[in-house]
């Protein structure tokens, strides 16, 4: 955490000097985000490429793009591994370098070795409560994608399984195709 003796506001958080570490604003504190390792990084790159190819003129895909949200009534600035926000939700050209000002349709978190599925499940629940429509938790070790939706139980995909999501029309992605594209070692 950034050493602060007081609770940070969003404005104070966003004004912190940039450095080698990325931070999220959680409960008024700047909390460091884990540095990605190889499997995480390769998976994230593959996902960004797939989502960029799919999104075309639909919207913006942002790796490590902070989002302005509320969590349990407090300002929250998470830093998902990948974000997709449509042009309908965020119309016009972005002219300022800043956080995403609206809840995106999709937030993706890739599990790192120092994280647990339970920790990211709690974060997915917070994302949904903050107005994000879909959350994917991608597990490079298990080679699975778990999809969180606001109105039903999570769905875990493995192998060649795909999920036809009306929110993301035309995006057909199986875990097998994703991890093949990431060129991960093993299996």
Order of alpha helices (4+ residues) and beta strands (2+ residues): alpha-beta-beta-alpha-beta-beta-beta-beta-beta-alpha-beta-beta-beta-alpha
